[in-house]
């Protein structure tokens, strides 16, 4: 997992560097272009002055060419009292209200650049100017680039996450299949020894209890073998199944632990894969037993709703610290000295992927206990 985090960090750093460099470079270009446009406006003002005062044909020809060459920079010229008496490169022909358009442009230009003051022999005049279309596009370009980079990062991160999940799924399936395979041989051997015990004493209580545990081990092996393949969901009475699980876990719990099933209904039909669902419930109860350290209570509460069935598993254990709640379903995370940290991760996979439900920590308080909630959709 760490290598994927590193890759994401590197990608984020590269993206920020590209964005920063792009913003700096584009801003530098925009400032240079803005300076060039300002110089053109100043030259335009000088050209107008020449046209008004000069009698030299060469000078007036040059000035006239300067004024006509400006076809991109929008300009508004006002008198000393603020009246607009000339403008250039502003489309007033297609405007519904040309005067209003010019007034709005004048306010906009005043905010963009300080006025260039010109005296052409008839009093002071003020030249206000805006930005060319090219300069405007250049200023917006970094934001377009940022959007593209963000979309690119999103696609890359999605691909990395999908790749990690695919790898994780392959590990789960391989581990589960191998575990089921490894359990097969000792189970067959145990079954043979159990038959010998029955021949010597058919009514042996030990043989009866061992048979129950052997059947349970076979069920565990069956569960592992089903991981990775789509299970068959069948409609069952959830209450009956939970009663069997509670009875099984109660017999194998410390004497000072009480496991209780609470429900107002005797028949709650749901579509489940029995062996896999039992695995989830047993895993939650075993975690609760570990958290209680030999004494306490586990309450399994079923709430039957119109669209969903809620199953709460509440214990009186030591609770889960807040900073660990988000990590408990992560593969490999465990607070136990022994274990691989796969139980809750597999439980989430079974509930969410196979049963299309959800499982989460409803609440947890240090020293008082934890409540897990399972939601099964109808």
N, C-alpha and C positions, 0 to 999 in steps of 0.2 A: 504493500500500500504506500509506503514511503516514497518509492520511486515515482508513483503517479503524482503525489503531492509535489515533489521536486519538479517534475515536468510542468505542472500547472504553474508553479511559482516562476519558473524560467520563462514560460510563455507570457505570463502576466508582465514580467520585467521587460521582456523584449517589446511587448505591445506598448507599455508606458514610455519606453525609450523612443520608439517610432513616433508615437503621438507627440511627445515633447519636442523631438527634433523637427517634426513636420510643422508644429505650431510656431516654433522659433524661426524656421526658414521662411515659412509663408508670411509670417508677420514682418520679417525683414524685407522681403520682396514687396509686400503691400506698402510699407512705409516709403521705400524707394520710389515706387510708382506714384504714391501720393505726392512726394516732393517734386517729381517730374511734372505732374499735373498742375501743381501750384506754380511752377516756373512758367508753364504754358499760359496760365491765366495772367501772370504778371506781364509776360510778353504781349499778350492780347491787349492789356491795358495800355501799354506803351504804344502799341500799334494804333489804337484808337486815338491816342493823343497826337500821334504823327498825322493821322488823317485829318484831325481838326485844325492843326496849326501849320503843317509843312506845305510848302509850295513846290518842293523838289519832286519831280516826276518819279525818279528812281525810289525815293523814300516812300512816297505814297503808294507806289506799286508794290513795294515790299510789305508795307503795312497792310495793304488790302489783301495780299496773299496770306499773311499771317492770320487775319480775322476770318477768312473763308476756309482756311485749313482746319479750324477747330470744328469738327463735326461730331464729337463724342462727349466733351465735358459740358454738363448742363450749367448755364450761367444766368444769373438775374442781376441786373444793374438798377440801383435805386439812386434817387437824388438825396440831397442832404437832409430833407425832411421825411425820408423813408418811402417816398412814392416810387412805384415800379414804372420805369419808362422804357426798359428794353430787356429782352431775354433771348436766350439761344439754346438750342438742342433740348427743348421741352415741348412735348407734343400737346398742344392746346387745341388742335383741330378736332380731335376725336373726343375731347373732354366735354361733358355736359355743361359744366360751369368753368370756363377758362380762368376767370378772375379768382375764383375760389381755389382752383388748382395752383395758380401762381402764388397765392398767399400761403398755402400749405407748404409748397416747395421752398418758399423764402424762409419760413420758420424752421424747416428741416435743414436747409443749408447753413443757417446761422448757428445751429447746434453742432454742425460738422466741422466748420472751419471759420476762423476769424475773417472778417471782411478785408479785402484789399482796397485801400483808399486811393482814389485817383482824382487829379485836378486837371481837367481838360480846357481850362480857361472860362468855364461857365459856373464855377463853384465846385465844391467837393462832391464826388460821387463814390458810391460803395459797390464793389463787385463781390457778390456772393456766389459760391460755386459748390456743386456737389461732386459725386464720384462717378466715374465712367462705369459702364456695365462690366467691363473687364476687371476693374478694381473691386467692385462689389462681389463678383464671382470668386475672385482670389481670396477675399476675406472669409467667404463661406466654405471654401474648399477644405480647410482642416476639419470642420465639423462633419462634412461628408466622409472624409477619410477616417475619422474616429468611428463613425457608424459602421463603415465597412470592416474596420479592424475588430470592433466588438462582435459583429456577426461572425467573422472568421474565427475569433476565439471561442464563441459559443459553439460553433460547429466542431472545432477541434476538441473542446472539453467534453462535448456530448459523445464524440467518437471514442475518446479515452475512457470515459465512464462506461460506455457500452462494452468496450473491449475488456475492461476490468470485470464487469459483471459476467461476461461470457466466460472469462477465465475462472472466476469464482464458481460459476455453475458447473464447469467441467471438473473442478476440484471436488465439489460436493458429490457429484455423481460418481466419480472414480472412487472416492473414499468410501461412500456408502456401499457401492457394489462390492468392493474388496472386503469390507467389514462383514457383509452378509455371507460372502464366500468363505471367509475365515471361520465364521461361527458354525458353518454347516458341519464340519468334521467332528468337533467336540460334541455337538448336539446329538449327532447320530450315535456316538460312543456312549453318551450319558443315557440315551434311550435304551440301549442294549443292557447296560448295568441295571437300569430300573426294572427291566423285565425280569432279570434274575432275582431281584429283591421280591418282586410280586410272586414268583414261583415258590419262594421259601415261605413268605407270609403274605397271602393275598389281602389281608385286612390291615396291613401295616399302615399306621397313621403317617409315619415318616414317608413311606412310598407315595401316599396320596398327596401330601404337601409337596413332595419333590416333583410329582407329575404336574402340579399346578405351576410350579416355577419353571419347569421344563417347557410347558406350553407357552408360558410368558416369554421365555427366551426365543422360542420359535417365532412368536409374534414380533419380537424385536428384530430378528433376522429378516422377517418378511417386510417390516417397515423399511429397513435399510435397503432392501432390494427394490422397493418401489420408488425410492428417491431418484428423480431424473426421468421417470416415465409418468404420463398423465394418469392419475388414479381414477377409478370409477366411483362416482358419488352416488350413493343410494339413500333413499329416504328412510330415516330411522327415528325412533323416539329418543330424543336427546336426554331426557330424564333417566330413562333406563340405563343408557350407556354411562352417564355420570354416576349413577348409583353403584354400578359395578366398579368403576374406577375408584370411587371413594372407599368402597369396602376393601378393595385390593390394597390401596395405599394405607388404610387404617391398620391393617394387620401387620404391615411392615414398618410402622412408625413407632417411635418411643412411647412408652406407656403414658407419659404426661403430655402427649400431643393429641388433641381432639380435632378430627376432620368432619365437617358438617356440610350437608347439601341443603340449601334453602331455596324453595320454589313454591309458588302458589298454583302451579299446574302439574298434573300427572302425566300429560301427554303433550310434548312439544316436538312436532315433526320437523326435521331439518335434513338437508342433503349433505351427507358427509362421507368421507372415507374413514370407516371405523378405526382401523389400525393406526392410521396417521393422526387422527384426531386424539386418540388415546395417548399417543406419544406426546403430543403438545401438553395435554392436561397433566400427565405424569411428570413431565419436565418442570412445569410450573410448581407442582406440589413438592418435588424433590428440592428445588431451589428454596422454597419456603421452609422446608424442614432444615436445610442447612443454615438458613438465616435465623431460625429459632433456637438452635443449639440444644435440642432435647426437650423443650417444653413450650407450650403455647397452643394456639388454635389456628386452624385453617378453615375459612368459610368460603364455600363455593355457592355463589348466588346466581340464579337464572332469572332473567327478566324477559318475559315474552311480549314483544311488541308486534305491531301489524306488519312492518316491513323487515324488522331485524330481530335477532335474538342476542341478548347481552349476557355474557358469562363473566362474572367477576370472581377472581381468585384472590382472597384477602388473607394475609398472615399477620401475626403479631411479632414478627422478627425485628431485626436491628435496623431495617430501612436501607434505602439507597441514597447516597449523597447526590445533591442536585447536579453536580458537574459530571456525574457518571451515568445519569439516566439516559442521555442521548447516545451513549456509547455501548449500552448493554446488549443491543442487538447486532453489534459489529462483530464479524467473525474474528475469533482469536482473543476477544476481550473477556477477561475473567478476573474476579477478585479472590478466587479460591487458590489454594496452594497446589491443588491437583486439578486437572481438567484442561481441555483444549479451548474452552470458550466457544463451543459450537452449538450448545443446546438451544439457547434463545434465538440464535441466527437461523437454525433449522426450523424452529417453531414458527418464526415469522414467515419463512418460505412456505411452509405447509399451509398456514392460515391464509396468507395473501395470494400466493400463486395458485395453489390447488383448490382452495375453498372460496377464493375471491372475497375474503373478509378482511379484517384488520385486527391487529394486536398491539397494545401499547401499555405504558405504565399510567394508570389513571391517577394515582396519587402515591406518595411515599413520604414518610416522616421518620427521621432518625430516632431510633429508640422505641418507635411505636408500630412500625410495620409498613407493608407495601401492598398495593392492590393492582393487579394486572387485569386488563379488560380485553375480552375477545368479542368481536362483533361478527356474527354470521348473517349473511344476507339470505333472504328467502328466495 
